[in-house]
Structures are given as C-alpha cells and as structure tokens.
Amino acid sequence: MSHPIDVEAKILSLLDQWTAQHVERDIEQYMALFVPGNHTIYTGPEWVERCIGSNAIRQQAERDWRLTEYLRFDWQWHSVHVAGVIAWLVAEGLCRLKVNDQAMEDHVRFVAVLQYDEVNWRFVQAHLSVAMRTTE
C-alpha cells in the first residue's frame, strides 16, 4: 500500500475524474470509476436517484447528462480517511448546471466509500446531496 499522502492524492484524483466525466461525458470512463457489480450503490439528490448496481448507475449518469446542458462541480473542501483497502471521502462545493435553459447553482456534498483493488481506488458507494441552508 502506498504512503498515506499518496493514497489521499489518488483518492482526490478519483474525485477529479468523477467531476471531469460530468463535463466530458464518456460513459465508459465514468463507469470505470466504480467497482463493477450489483452491490455498488450511487444515490443522488433526487428521490428517484437510488441506483443499485452498475447498470442502474450507468442509466442514471446517462439520464443526468441527457437532462442537463452542462453539469459542473467546484469542490472547496474535502476530508479523506483510509483504513487498509477501504477509504471514506467527503467533499463539499458548488454544483453548477443548466436544465431547460435555466442555469442553477447549489451547494452540494459528495460522500463516498472507496475500495482498493491492488491497482485502483474505485467507488463502491457514493451519494451526492444538495446542502440545504438554514438560518439561526
């Protein structure tokens, strides 16, 4: 296993690749970021975005890309914790998107569990949510 700083850099590189694929929209490259199989999970901010397994994750990405003119993420904070071949990632930032000619911007959180397979770190679970604002 690599030095922890190197591991964190690799995990953040995976986040960068996930982010880039929402711009580049290469479904094969996107799917390569996830552990293949029926146990991998991605949930998104919409109620219908509960994807269990590679096929469902592929369909969700294709739907997101079909419905948006653009979809970009600008991460402003992150936390990574590694324990052997499992890692946890939390990132916060801005999501900018355009749907039906309407540009939108929201603060979002991305939370993921990753697994190392002796070659790559990949997402085994991931969740994107809109961070709601509250006033006190």
N, CA, C and O atoms as CSV, one atom per row, in Angstrom:
chain,resi,resn,atom,element,x,y,z
A,1,MET,N,N,0.851,-1.182,0.000
A,1,MET,CA,C,0.000,0.000,0.000
A,1,MET,C,C,0.885,1.230,0.000
A,1,MET,O,O,1.959,1.228,0.602
A,2,SER,N,N,0.445,2.268,-0.665
A,2,SER,CA,C,1.209,3.499,-0.794
A,2,SER,C,C,1.229,4.287,0.503
A,2,SER,O,O,0.456,4.023,1.424
A,3,HIS,N,N,2.110,5.241,0.554
A,3,HIS,CA,C,2.175,6.186,1.666
A,3,HIS,C,C,0.828,6.901,1.769
A,3,HIS,O,O,0.221,7.205,0.742
A,4,PRO,N,N,0.344,7.178,2.995
A,4,PRO,CA,C,-0.977,7.797,3.152
A,4,PRO,C,C,-1.185,9.082,2.350
A,4,PRO,O,O,-2.282,9.313,1.841
A,5,ILE,N,N,-0.155,9.920,2.228
A,5,ILE,CA,C,-0.312,11.153,1.444
A,5,ILE,C,C,-0.551,10.803,-0.017
A,5,ILE,O,O,-1.374,11.431,-0.682
A,6,ASP,N,N,0.171,9.794,-0.521
A,6,ASP,CA,C,-0.005,9.347,-1.894
A,6,ASP,C,C,-1.407,8.760,-2.077
A,6,ASP,O,O,-2.046,8.986,-3.104
A,7,VAL,N,N,-1.878,8.015,-1.092
A,7,VAL,CA,C,-3.221,7.439,-1.158
A,7,VAL,C,C,-4.264,8.545,-1.212
A,7,VAL,O,O,-5.192,8.481,-2.018
A,8,GLU,N,N,-4.127,9.545,-0.374
A,8,GLU,CA,C,-5.082,10.658,-0.402
A,8,GLU,C,C,-5.066,11.339,-1.764
A,8,GLU,O,O,-6.126,11.683,-2.287
A,9,ALA,N,N,-3.909,11.539,-2.338
A,9,ALA,CA,C,-3.804,12.159,-3.664
A,9,ALA,C,C,-4.511,11.303,-4.717
A,9,ALA,O,O,-5.173,11.834,-5.609
A,10,LYS,N,N,-4.372,9.989,-4.613
A,10,LYS,CA,C,-5.040,9.097,-5.578
A,10,LYS,C,C,-6.555,9.152,-5.418
A,10,LYS,O,O,-7.291,9.120,-6.405
A,11,ILE,N,N,-7.015,9.234,-4.180
A,11,ILE,CA,C,-8.454,9.312,-3.941
A,11,ILE,C,C,-9.007,10.649,-4.445
A,11,ILE,O,O,-10.085,10.695,-5.039
A,12,LEU,N,N,-8.272,11.721,-4.207
A,12,LEU,CA,C,-8.717,13.028,-4.725
A,12,LEU,C,C,-8.654,13.057,-6.247
A,12,LEU,O,O,-9.453,13.741,-6.886
A,13,SER,N,N,-7.719,12.328,-6.830
A,13,SER,CA,C,-7.669,12.207,-8.288
A,13,SER,C,C,-8.915,11.498,-8.810
A,13,SER,O,O,-9.439,11.854,-9.865
A,14,LEU,N,N,-9.388,10.492,-8.070
A,14,LEU,CA,C,-10.618,9.807,-8.454
A,14,LEU,C,C,-11.801,10.774,-8.417
A,14,LEU,O,O,-12.644,10.761,-9.315
A,15,LEU,N,N,-11.867,11.611,-7.383
A,15,LEU,CA,C,-12.915,12.633,-7.317
A,15,LEU,C,C,-12.799,13.584,-8.509
A,15,LEU,O,O,-13.808,13.949,-9.111
A,16,ASP,N,N,-11.577,13.983,-8.848
A,16,ASP,CA,C,-11.371,14.857,-10.012
A,16,ASP,C,C,-11.838,14.175,-11.301
A,16,ASP,O,O,-12.423,14.821,-12.170
A,17,GLN,N,N,-11.580,12.883,-11.420
A,17,GLN,CA,C,-12.022,12.156,-12.614
A,17,GLN,C,C,-13.543,12.073,-12.674
A,17,GLN,O,O,-14.133,12.230,-13.743
A,18,TRP,N,N,-14.181,11.825,-11.526
A,18,TRP,CA,C,-15.648,11.784,-11.468
A,18,TRP,C,C,-16.214,13.143,-11.895
A,18,TRP,O,O,-17.176,13.221,-12.659
A,19,THR,N,N,-15.594,14.205,-11.382
A,19,THR,CA,C,-16.012,15.567,-11.718
A,19,THR,C,C,-15.839,15.828,-13.208
A,19,THR,O,O,-16.742,16.358,-13.855
A,20,ALA,N,N,-14.693,15.461,-13.749
A,20,ALA,CA,C,-14.392,15.694,-15.168
A,20,ALA,C,C,-15.361,14.944,-16.078
A,20,ALA,O,O,-15.716,15.446,-17.145
A,21,GLN,N,N,-15.788,13.764,-15.677
A,21,GLN,CA,C,-16.681,12.995,-16.543
A,21,GLN,C,C,-18.057,13.629,-16.677
A,21,GLN,O,O,-18.779,13.330,-17.628
A,22,HIS,N,N,-18.432,14.493,-15.751
A,22,HIS,CA,C,-19.700,15.205,-15.904
A,22,HIS,C,C,-19.586,16.305,-16.950
A,22,HIS,O,O,-20.599,16.829,-17.414
A,23,VAL,N,N,-18.367,16.656,-17.323
A,23,VAL,CA,C,-18.121,17.602,-18.413
A,23,VAL,C,C,-17.854,16.829,-19.697
A,23,VAL,O,O,-18.452,17.118,-20.733
A,24,GLU,N,N,-16.961,15.851,-19.634
A,24,GLU,CA,C,-16.575,15.087,-20.819
A,24,GLU,C,C,-17.654,14.105,-21.261
A,24,GLU,O,O,-17.830,13.864,-22.455
A,25,ARG,N,N,-18.367,13.547,-20.308
A,25,ARG,CA,C,-19.497,12.652,-20.547
A,25,ARG,C,C,-19.139,11.408,-21.350
A,25,ARG,O,O,-19.817,11.048,-22.312
A,26,ASP,N,N,-18.065,10.769,-20.932
A,26,ASP,CA,C,-17.646,9.493,-21.513
A,26,ASP,C,C,-18.117,8.398,-20.568
A,26,ASP,O,O,-17.526,8.193,-19.508
A,27,ILE,N,N,-19.172,7.700,-20.943
A,27,ILE,CA,C,-19.813,6.765,-20.028
A,27,ILE,C,C,-18.885,5.621,-19.633
A,27,ILE,O,O,-18.943,5.155,-18.495
A,28,GLU,N,N,-18.036,5.160,-20.541
A,28,GLU,CA,C,-17.122,4.068,-20.201
A,28,GLU,C,C,-16.087,4.531,-19.178
A,28,GLU,O,O,-15.778,3.797,-18.239
A,29,GLN,N,N,-15.553,5.725,-19.347
A,29,GLN,CA,C,-14.608,6.274,-18.376
A,29,GLN,C,C,-15.284,6.505,-17.032
A,29,GLN,O,O,-14.696,6.259,-15.979
A,30,TYR,N,N,-16.525,6.980,-17.078
A,30,TYR,CA,C,-17.284,7.200,-15.846
A,30,TYR,C,C,-17.492,5.885,-15.095
A,30,TYR,O,O,-17.260,5.812,-13.888
A,31,MET,N,N,-17.925,4.859,-15.803
A,31,MET,CA,C,-18.206,3.578,-15.157
A,31,MET,C,C,-16.939,2.918,-14.613
A,31,MET,O,O,-17.016,2.146,-13.657
A,32,ALA,N,N,-15.791,3.201,-15.194
A,32,ALA,CA,C,-14.528,2.646,-14.722
A,32,ALA,C,C,-14.165,3.178,-13.329
A,32,ALA,O,O,-13.284,2.628,-12.669
A,33,LEU,N,N,-14.832,4.236,-12.884
A,33,LEU,CA,C,-14.570,4.817,-11.573
A,33,LEU,C,C,-15.275,4.059,-10.444
A,33,LEU,O,O,-14.991,4.287,-9.268
A,34,PHE,N,N,-16.185,3.167,-10.801
A,34,PHE,CA,C,-16.985,2.414,-9.834
A,34,PHE,C,C,-16.582,0.945,-9.823
A,34,PHE,O,O,-16.200,0.396,-10.856
A,35,VAL,N,N,-16.666,0.310,-8.664
A,35,VAL,CA,C,-16.480,-1.133,-8.580
A,35,VAL,C,C,-17.619,-1.766,-9.385
A,35,VAL,O,O,-18.787,-1.486,-9.112
A,36,PRO,N,N,-17.304,-2.610,-10.366
A,36,PRO,CA,C,-18.385,-3.218,-11.154
A,36,PRO,C,C,-19.163,-4.241,-10.330
A,36,PRO,O,O,-18.610,-4.887,-9.440
A,37,GLY,N,N,-20.427,-4.376,-10.633
A,37,GLY,CA,C,-21.229,-5.398,-9.976
A,37,GLY,C,C,-22.548,-4.894,-9.459
A,37,GLY,O,O,-22.899,-3.725,-9.620
A,38,ASN,N,N,-23.269,-5.791,-8.838
A,38,ASN,CA,C,-24.628,-5.498,-8.362
A,38,ASN,C,C,-24.680,-4.940,-6.954
A,38,ASN,O,O,-25.765,-4.633,-6.461
A,39,HIS,N,N,-23.528,-4.797,-6.286
A,39,HIS,CA,C,-23.532,-4.287,-4.915
A,39,HIS,C,C,-23.102,-2.822,-4.834
A,39,HIS,O,O,-23.179,-2.218,-3.763
A,40,THR,N,N,-22.651,-2.245,-5.944
A,40,THR,CA,C,-22.222,-0.854,-5.949
A,40,THR,C,C,-23.456,0.043,-5.948
A,40,THR,O,O,-24.437,-0.227,-6.641
A,41,ILE,N,N,-23.389,1.121,-5.151
A,41,ILE,CA,C,-24.558,1.984,-4.969
A,41,ILE,C,C,-24.188,3.439,-5.217
A,41,ILE,O,O,-23.143,3.916,-4.773
A,42,TYR,N,N,-25.063,4.134,-5.934
A,42,TYR,CA,C,-24.963,5.591,-6.079
A,42,TYR,C,C,-26.343,6.163,-5.811
A,42,TYR,O,O,-27.331,5.709,-6.388
A,43,THR,N,N,-26.413,7.162,-4.936
A,43,THR,CA,C,-27.671,7.874,-4.724
A,43,THR,C,C,-27.427,9.350,-4.975
A,43,THR,O,O,-26.402,9.906,-4.581
A,44,GLY,N,N,-28.382,9.968,-5.632
A,44,GLY,CA,C,-28.279,11.381,-5.953
A,44,GLY,C,C,-29.296,12.201,-5.200
A,44,GLY,O,O,-30.037,11.668,-4.374
A,45,PRO,N,N,-29.344,13.495,-5.475
A,45,PRO,CA,C,-30.219,14.389,-4.713
A,45,PRO,C,C,-31.707,14.240,-5.029
A,45,PRO,O,O,-32.543,14.631,-4.215
A,46,GLU,N,N,-32.055,13.690,-6.181
A,46,GLU,CA,C,-33.469,13.493,-6.497
A,46,GLU,C,C,-33.946,12.175,-5.895
A,46,GLU,O,O,-33.185,11.211,-5.808
A,47,TRP,N,N,-35.202,12.140,-5.483
A,47,TRP,CA,C,-35.767,10.958,-4.844
A,47,TRP,C,C,-35.598,9.709,-5.710
A,47,TRP,O,O,-35.367,8.624,-5.175
A,48,VAL,N,N,-35.708,9.837,-7.034
A,48,VAL,CA,C,-35.629,8.684,-7.938
A,48,VAL,C,C,-34.200,8.204,-8.169
A,48,VAL,O,O,-33.997,7.192,-8.840
A,49,GLU,N,N,-33.210,8.902,-7.630
A,49,GLU,CA,C,-31.810,8.587,-7.909
A,49,GLU,C,C,-31.215,7.614,-6.886
A,49,GLU,O,O,-30.234,7.929,-6.211
A,50,ARG,N,N,-31.813,6.449,-6.783
A,50,ARG,CA,C,-31.269,5.361,-5.965
A,50,ARG,C,C,-30.847,4.271,-6.931
A,50,ARG,O,O,-31.684,3.543,-7.465
A,51,CYS,N,N,-29.552,4.161,-7.150
A,51,CYS,CA,C,-29.009,3.263,-8.160
A,51,CYS,C,C,-28.223,2.151,-7.489
A,51,CYS,O,O,-27.214,2.402,-6.830
A,52,ILE,N,N,-28.683,0.939,-7.656
A,52,ILE,CA,C,-28.008,-0.219,-7.087
A,52,ILE,C,C,-27.521,-1.077,-8.243
A,52,ILE,O,O,-28.316,-1.616,-9.012
A,53,GLY,N,N,-26.207,-1.196,-8.355
A,53,GLY,CA,C,-25.602,-1.981,-9.424
A,53,GLY,C,C,-25.132,-1.125,-10.578
A,53,GLY,O,O,-25.603,-0.007,-10.787
A,54,SER,N,N,-24.193,-1.677,-11.322
A,54,SER,CA,C,-23.559,-0.955,-12.426
A,54,SER,C,C,-24.549,-0.473,-13.481
A,54,SER,O,O,-24.438,0.659,-13.953
A,55,ASN,N,N,-25.511,-1.307,-13.857
A,55,ASN,CA,C,-26.468,-0.909,-14.893
A,55,ASN,C,C,-27.286,0.301,-14.468
A,55,ASN,O,O,-27.517,1.205,-15.271
A,56,ALA,N,N,-27.718,0.326,-13.231
A,56,ALA,CA,C,-28.519,1.450,-12.733
A,56,ALA,C,C,-27.671,2.726,-12.654
A,56,ALA,O,O,-28.161,3.814,-12.958
A,57,ILE,N,N,-26.414,2.595,-12.250
A,57,ILE,CA,C,-25.528,3.757,-12.180
A,57,ILE,C,C,-25.297,4.320,-13.581
A,57,ILE,O,O,-25.325,5.535,-13.777
A,58,ARG,N,N,-25.070,3.437,-14.555
A,58,ARG,CA,C,-24.906,3.870,-15.954
A,58,ARG,C,C,-26.149,4.619,-16.439
A,58,ARG,O,O,-26.042,5.693,-17.030
A,59,GLN,N,N,-27.316,4.051,-16.189
A,59,GLN,CA,C,-28.569,4.677,-16.631
A,59,GLN,C,C,-28.760,6.050,-15.988
A,59,GLN,O,O,-29.226,6.984,-16.640
A,60,GLN,N,N,-28.400,6.169,-14.711
A,60,GLN,CA,C,-28.547,7.451,-14.020
A,60,GLN,C,C,-27.622,8.509,-14.618
A,60,GLN,O,O,-28.044,9.642,-14.849
A,61,ALA,N,N,-26.372,8.150,-14.869
A,61,ALA,CA,C,-25.430,9.107,-15.470
A,61,ALA,C,C,-25.924,9.538,-16.838
A,61,ALA,O,O,-25.900,10.726,-17.159
A,62,GLU,N,N,-26.368,8.597,-17.641
A,62,GLU,CA,C,-26.877,8.929,-18.975
A,62,GLU,C,C,-28.098,9.839,-18.877
A,62,GLU,O,O,-28.250,10.756,-19.683
A,63,ARG,N,N,-28.967,9.596,-17.901
A,63,ARG,CA,C,-30.144,10.457,-17.681
A,63,ARG,C,C,-29.706,11.853,-17.282
A,63,ARG,O,O,-30.193,12.839,-17.835
A,64,ASP,N,N,-28.778,11.948,-16.312
A,64,ASP,CA,C,-28.293,13.258,-15.866
A,64,ASP,C,C,-27.725,14.054,-17.035
A,64,ASP,O,O,-28.005,15.245,-17.175
A,65,TRP,N,N,-26.936,13.403,-17.864
A,65,TRP,CA,C,-26.289,14.084,-18.979
A,65,TRP,C,C,-27.290,14.466,-20.065
A,65,TRP,O,O,-27.144,15.496,-20.723
A,66,ARG,N,N,-28.301,13.629,-20.242
A,66,ARG,CA,C,-29.339,13.926,-21.239
A,66,ARG,C,C,-30.186,15.129,-20.809
A,66,ARG,O,O,-30.602,15.926,-21.651
A,67,LEU,N,N,-30.442,15.263,-19.509
A,67,LEU,CA,C,-31.312,16.316,-18.996
A,67,LEU,C,C,-30.599,17.647,-18.757
A,67,LEU,O,O,-31.257,18.671,-18.573
A,68,THR,N,N,-29.276,17.646,-18.758
A,68,THR,CA,C,-28.539,18.872,-18.456
A,68,THR,C,C,-27.720,19.325,-19.658
A,68,THR,O,O,-27.114,18.519,-20.364
A,69,GLU,N,N,-27.721,20.628,-19.869
A,69,GLU,CA,C,-26.862,21.195,-20.911
A,69,GLU,C,C,-25.408,21.164,-20.435
A,69,GLU,O,O,-24.494,20.874,-21.207
A,70,TYR,N,N,-25.216,21.465,-19.166
A,70,TYR,CA,C,-23.906,21.285,-18.531
A,70,TYR,C,C,-24.112,20.968,-17.068
A,70,TYR,O,O,-25.152,21.270,-16.483
A,71,LEU,N,N,-23.086,20.345,-16.487
A,71,LEU,CA,C,-23.109,19.926,-15.095
A,71,LEU,C,C,-21.668,19.979,-14.604
A,71,LEU,O,O,-20.833,19.180,-15.028
A,72,ARG,N,N,-21.376,20.927,-13.705
A,72,ARG,CA,C,-20.007,21.141,-13.247
A,72,ARG,C,C,-19.966,21.204,-11.722
A,72,ARG,O,O,-20.907,21.658,-11.071
A,73,PHE,N,N,-18.851,20.736,-11.178
A,73,PHE,CA,C,-18.643,20.760,-9.737
A,73,PHE,C,C,-17.350,21.503,-9.432
A,73,PHE,O,O,-16.347,21.336,-10.126
A,74,ASP,N,N,-17.384,22.326,-8.388
A,74,ASP,CA,C,-16.206,23.051,-7.914
A,74,ASP,C,C,-16.067,22.732,-6.426
A,74,ASP,O,O,-16.757,23.316,-5.590
A,75,TRP,N,N,-15.160,21.793,-6.102
A,75,TRP,CA,C,-15.005,21.338,-4.726
A,75,TRP,C,C,-14.175,22.331,-3.937
A,75,TRP,O,O,-13.129,22.786,-4.401
A,76,GLN,N,N,-14.647,22.669,-2.738
A,76,GLN,CA,C,-13.992,23.688,-1.916
A,76,GLN,C,C,-13.443,23.135,-0.602
A,76,GLN,O,O,-12.661,23.803,0.074
A,77,TRP,N,N,-13.843,21.937,-0.247
A,77,TRP,CA,C,-13.378,21.320,1.000
A,77,TRP,C,C,-13.499,19.813,0.839
A,77,TRP,O,O,-14.389,19.325,0.142
A,78,HIS,N,N,-12.602,19.080,1.485
A,78,HIS,CA,C,-12.700,17.623,1.455
A,78,HIS,C,C,-12.068,17.029,2.723
A,78,HIS,O,O,-11.283,17.672,3.421
A,79,SER,N,N,-12.445,15.788,2.980
A,79,SER,CA,C,-11.850,15.008,4.056
A,79,SER,C,C,-11.714,13.574,3.544
A,79,SER,O,O,-12.643,13.025,2.951
A,80,VAL,N,N,-10.546,12.979,3.781
A,80,VAL,CA,C,-10.287,11.601,3.358
A,80,VAL,C,C,-9.784,10.825,4.561
A,80,VAL,O,O,-8.926,11.304,5.302
A,81,HIS,N,N,-10.318,9.627,4.756
A,81,HIS,CA,C,-9.830,8.719,5.794
A,81,HIS,C,C,-9.616,7.357,5.143
A,81,HIS,O,O,-10.479,6.868,4.414
A,82,VAL,N,N,-8.466,6.748,5.408
A,82,VAL,CA,C,-8.114,5.470,4.803
A,82,VAL,C,C,-7.868,4.440,5.897
A,82,VAL,O,O,-7.188,4.724,6.883
A,83,ALA,N,N,-8.422,3.244,5.720
A,83,ALA,CA,C,-8.189,2.115,6.624
A,83,ALA,C,C,-7.960,0.879,5.748
A,83,ALA,O,O,-8.913,0.200,5.367
A,84,GLY,N,N,-6.716,0.597,5.437
A,84,GLY,CA,C,-6.393,-0.554,4.590
A,84,GLY,C,C,-6.857,-0.341,3.165
A,84,GLY,O,O,-6.440,0.607,2.500
A,85,VAL,N,N,-7.728,-1.234,2.695
A,85,VAL,CA,C,-8.206,-1.157,1.301
A,85,VAL,C,C,-9.548,-0.432,1.183
A,85,VAL,O,O,-10.168,-0.439,0.119
A,86,ILE,N,N,-9.992,0.191,2.270
A,86,ILE,CA,C,-11.251,0.950,2.277
A,86,ILE,C,C,-10.932,2.396,2.638
A,86,ILE,O,O,-10.071,2.664,3.476
A,87,ALA,N,N,-11.636,3.320,1.995
A,87,ALA,CA,C,-11.462,4.743,2.296
A,87,ALA,C,C,-12.823,5.429,2.288
A,87,ALA,O,O,-13.767,4.976,1.641
A,88,TRP,N,N,-12.893,6.541,3.031
A,88,TRP,CA,C,-14.088,7.376,3.094
A,88,TRP,C,C,-13.713,8.760,2.593
A,88,TRP,O,O,-12.670,9.304,2.956
A,89,LEU,N,N,-14.560,9.315,1.772
A,89,LEU,CA,C,-14.341,10.637,1.199
A,89,LEU,C,C,-15.584,11.489,1.422
A,89,LEU,O,O,-16.707,11.037,1.198
A,90,VAL,N,N,-15.374,12.712,1.860
A,90,VAL,CA,C,-16.445,13.704,1.915
A,90,VAL,C,C,-15.907,14.946,1.230
A,90,VAL,O,O,-14.794,15.386,1.520
A,91,ALA,N,N,-16.692,15.516,0.319
A,91,ALA,CA,C,-16.301,16.754,-0.356
A,91,ALA,C,C,-17.503,17.684,-0.384
A,91,ALA,O,O,-18.644,17.244,-0.519
A,92,GLU,N,N,-17.228,18.976,-0.252
A,92,GLU,CA,C,-18.277,19.990,-0.329
A,92,GLU,C,C,-17.873,21.034,-1.348
A,92,GLU,O,O,-16.692,21.346,-1.501
A,93,GLY,N,N,-18.863,21.570,-2.042
A,93,GLY,CA,C,-18.568,22.611,-3.021
A,93,GLY,C,C,-19.817,23.090,-3.711
A,93,GLY,O,O,-20.926,22.978,-3.188
A,94,LEU,N,N,-19.615,23.630,-4.904
A,94,LEU,CA,C,-20.714,24.170,-5.701
A,94,LEU,C,C,-20.982,23.282,-6.908
A,94,LEU,O,O,-20.058,22.771,-7.540
A,95,CYS,N,N,-22.245,23.112,-7.210
A,95,CYS,CA,C,-22.672,22.436,-8.430
A,95,CYS,C,C,-23.348,23.488,-9.298
A,95,CYS,O,O,-24.272,24.178,-8.867
A,96,ARG,N,N,-22.872,23.590,-10.505
A,96,ARG,CA,C,-23.484,24.497,-11.478
A,96,ARG,C,C,-24.042,23.646,-12.609
A,96,ARG,O,O,-23.348,22.788,-13.155
A,97,LEU,N,N,-25.297,23.889,-12.954
A,97,LEU,CA,C,-25.911,23.124,-14.020
A,97,LEU,C,C,-26.910,23.973,-14.780
A,97,LEU,O,O,-27.361,25.017,-14.308
A,98,LYS,N,N,-27.240,23.500,-15.957
A,98,LYS,CA,C,-28.244,24.173,-16.765
A,98,LYS,C,C,-29.234,23.125,-17.241
A,98,LYS,O,O,-28.861,22.147,-17.889
A,99,VAL,N,N,-30.511,23.344,-16.908
A,99,VAL,CA,C,-31.602,22.454,-17.262
A,99,VAL,C,C,-32.705,23.294,-17.883
A,99,VAL,O,O,-33.119,24.299,-17.305
A,100,ASN,N,N,-33.185,22.894,-19.054
A,100,ASN,CA,C,-34.264,23.624,-19.737
A,100,ASN,C,C,-33.974,25.116,-19.837
A,100,ASN,O,O,-34.833,25.945,-19.536
A,101,ASP,N,N,-32.771,25.449,-20.258
A,101,ASP,CA,C,-32.322,26.837,-20.429
A,101,ASP,C,C,-32.266,27.638,-19.130
A,101,ASP,O,O,-32.164,28.865,-19.165
A,102,GLN,N,N,-32.331,26.962,-17.993
A,102,GLN,CA,C,-32.247,27.646,-16.709
A,102,GLN,C,C,-30.957,27.247,-16.000
A,102,GLN,O,O,-30.753,26.078,-15.673
A,103,ALA,N,N,-30.092,28.226,-15.769
A,103,ALA,CA,C,-28.845,27.985,-15.036
A,103,ALA,C,C,-29.141,27.965,-13.539
A,103,ALA,O,O,-29.919,28.778,-13.038
A,104,MET,N,N,-28.516,27.034,-12.836
A,104,MET,CA,C,-28.712,26.893,-11.398
A,104,MET,C,C,-27.364,26.688,-10.717
A,104,MET,O,O,-26.390,26.263,-11.339
A,105,GLU,N,N,-27.334,26.997,-9.439
A,105,GLU,CA,C,-26.133,26.780,-8.643
A,105,GLU,C,C,-26.572,26.379,-7.241
A,105,GLU,O,O,-27.426,27.036,-6.645
A,106,ASP,N,N,-25.993,25.306,-6.713
A,106,ASP,CA,C,-26.319,24.831,-5.369
A,106,ASP,C,C,-25.055,24.369,-4.667
A,106,ASP,O,O,-24.105,23.909,-5.300
A,107,HIS,N,N,-25.061,24.501,-3.343
A,107,HIS,CA,C,-24.006,23.906,-2.538
A,107,HIS,C,C,-24.327,22.417,-2.417
A,107,HIS,O,O,-25.466,22.039,-2.144
A,108,VAL,N,N,-23.316,21.580,-2.622
A,108,VAL,CA,C,-23.527,20.140,-2.595
A,108,VAL,C,C,-22.490,19.452,-1.711
A,108,VAL,O,O,-21.434,20.003,-1.400
A,109,ARG,N,N,-22.836,18.224,-1.320
A,109,ARG,CA,C,-21.914,17.341,-0.611
A,109,ARG,C,C,-21.839,16.029,-1.379
A,109,ARG,O,O,-22.845,15.516,-1.871
A,110,PHE,N,N,-20.638,15.505,-1.468
A,110,PHE,CA,C,-20.404,14.205,-2.083
A,110,PHE,C,C,-19.745,13.336,-1.017
A,110,PHE,O,O,-18.680,13.675,-0.501
A,111,VAL,N,N,-20.379,12.219,-0.693
A,111,VAL,CA,C,-19.882,11.306,0.326
A,111,VAL,C,C,-19.698,9.950,-0.349
A,111,VAL,O,O,-20.602,9.467,-1.031
A,112,ALA,N,N,-18.525,9.333,-0.159
A,112,ALA,CA,C,-18.260,8.073,-0.851
A,112,ALA,C,C,-17.434,7.122,0.000
A,112,ALA,O,O,-16.628,7.532,0.835
A,113,VAL,N,N,-17.662,5.847,-0.240
A,113,VAL,CA,C,-16.824,4.777,0.279
A,113,VAL,C,C,-16.093,4.214,-0.936
A,113,VAL,O,O,-16.697,3.946,-1.975
A,114,LEU,N,N,-14.776,4.040,-0.784
A,114,LEU,CA,C,-13.953,3.557,-1.884
A,114,LEU,C,C,-13.266,2.256,-1.488
A,114,LEU,O,O,-13.052,1.972,-0.310
A,115,GLN,N,N,-12.933,1.484,-2.500
A,115,GLN,CA,C,-12.249,0.214,-2.281
A,115,GLN,C,C,-11.033,0.153,-3.206
A,115,GLN,O,O,-11.103,0.544,-4.371
A,116,TYR,N,N,-9.926,-0.341,-2.670
A,116,TYR,CA,C,-8.695,-0.505,-3.455
A,116,TYR,C,C,-8.606,-1.941,-3.936
A,116,TYR,O,O,-8.791,-2.871,-3.151
A,117,ASP,N,N,-8.324,-2.134,-5.227
A,117,ASP,CA,C,-8.289,-3.482,-5.799
A,117,ASP,C,C,-6.888,-3.898,-6.265
A,117,ASP,O,O,-6.752,-4.651,-7.230
A,118,GLU,N,N,-5.862,-3.413,-5.587
A,118,GLU,CA,C,-4.460,-3.690,-5.916
A,118,GLU,C,C,-3.961,-2.902,-7.118
A,118,GLU,O,O,-2.766,-2.931,-7.412
A,119,VAL,N,N,-4.840,-2.204,-7.813
A,119,VAL,CA,C,-4.444,-1.363,-8.945
A,119,VAL,C,C,-5.035,0.032,-8.800
A,119,VAL,O,O,-4.326,1.030,-8.936
A,120,ASN,N,N,-6.331,0.101,-8.524
A,120,ASN,CA,C,-7.055,1.371,-8.497
A,120,ASN,C,C,-7.941,1.501,-7.263
A,120,ASN,O,O,-8.385,0.512,-6.681
A,121,TRP,N,N,-8.181,2.744,-6.889
A,121,TRP,CA,C,-9.253,3.059,-5.963
A,121,TRP,C,C,-10.492,3.274,-6.807
A,121,TRP,O,O,-10.431,3.918,-7.855
A,122,ARG,N,N,-11.629,2.732,-6.352
A,122,ARG,CA,C,-12.900,2.900,-7.056
A,122,ARG,C,C,-14.013,3.111,-6.041
A,122,ARG,O,O,-13.922,2.694,-4.886
A,123,PHE,N,N,-15.061,3.768,-6.506
A,123,PHE,CA,C,-16.234,3.985,-5.654
A,123,PHE,C,C,-17.018,2.683,-5.525
A,123,PHE,O,O,-17.276,1.999,-6.515
A,124,VAL,N,N,-17.392,2.354,-4.291
A,124,VAL,CA,C,-18.290,1.229,-4.059
A,124,VAL,C,C,-19.647,1.747,-3.576
A,124,VAL,O,O,-20.674,1.098,-3.778
A,125,GLN,N,N,-19.643,2.912,-2.944
A,125,GLN,CA,C,-20.867,3.621,-2.591
A,125,GLN,C,C,-20.593,5.108,-2.741
A,125,GLN,O,O,-19.514,5.588,-2.394
A,126,ALA,N,N,-21.577,5.832,-3.260
A,126,ALA,CA,C,-21.432,7.282,-3.391
A,126,ALA,C,C,-22.797,7.935,-3.265
A,126,ALA,O,O,-23.820,7.382,-3.671
A,127,HIS,N,N,-22.778,9.124,-2.691
A,127,HIS,CA,C,-24.024,9.875,-2.516
A,127,HIS,C,C,-23.749,11.358,-2.741
A,127,HIS,O,O,-22.840,11.929,-2.139
A,128,LEU,N,N,-24.532,11.966,-3.602
A,128,LEU,CA,C,-24.478,13.405,-3.835
A,128,LEU,C,C,-25.751,14.015,-3.279
A,128,LEU,O,O,-26.848,13.535,-3.562
A,129,SER,N,N,-25.610,15.081,-2.484
A,129,SER,CA,C,-26.798,15.736,-1.928
A,129,SER,C,C,-26.649,17.245,-2.024
A,129,SER,O,O,-25.541,17.780,-2.061
A,130,VAL,N,N,-27.774,17.905,-2.062
A,130,VAL,CA,C,-27.816,19.363,-2.021
A,130,VAL,C,C,-27.803,19.760,-0.554
A,130,VAL,O,O,-28.627,19.291,0.231
A,131,ALA,N,N,-26.875,20.616,-0.193
A,131,ALA,CA,C,-26.735,21.056,1.198
A,131,ALA,C,C,-27.736,22.194,1.440
A,131,ALA,O,O,-27.565,23.300,0.929
A,132,MET,N,N,-28.764,21.913,2.213
A,132,MET,CA,C,-29.805,22.898,2.473
A,132,MET,C,C,-29.283,23.982,3.416
A,132,MET,O,O,-28.517,23.711,4.342
A,133,ARG,N,N,-29.706,25.183,3.162
A,133,ARG,CA,C,-29.337,26.309,4.030
A,133,ARG,C,C,-30.392,26.498,5.098
A,133,ARG,O,O,-31.591,26.411,4.831
A,134,THR,N,N,-29.935,26.756,6.303
A,134,THR,CA,C,-30.844,27.074,7.397
A,134,THR,C,C,-30.381,28.374,8.035
A,134,THR,O,O,-29.215,28.752,7.925
A,135,THR,N,N,-31.284,29.038,8.688
A,135,THR,CA,C,-30.928,30.272,9.382
A,135,THR,C,C,-31.111,30.057,10.868
A,135,THR,O,O,-31.992,29.315,11.303
A,136,GLU,N,N,-30.272,30.711,11.630
A,136,GLU,CA,C,-30.384,30.615,13.090
A,136,GLU,C,C,-30.545,31.993,13.671
A,136,GLU,O,O,-30.657,32.140,14.888
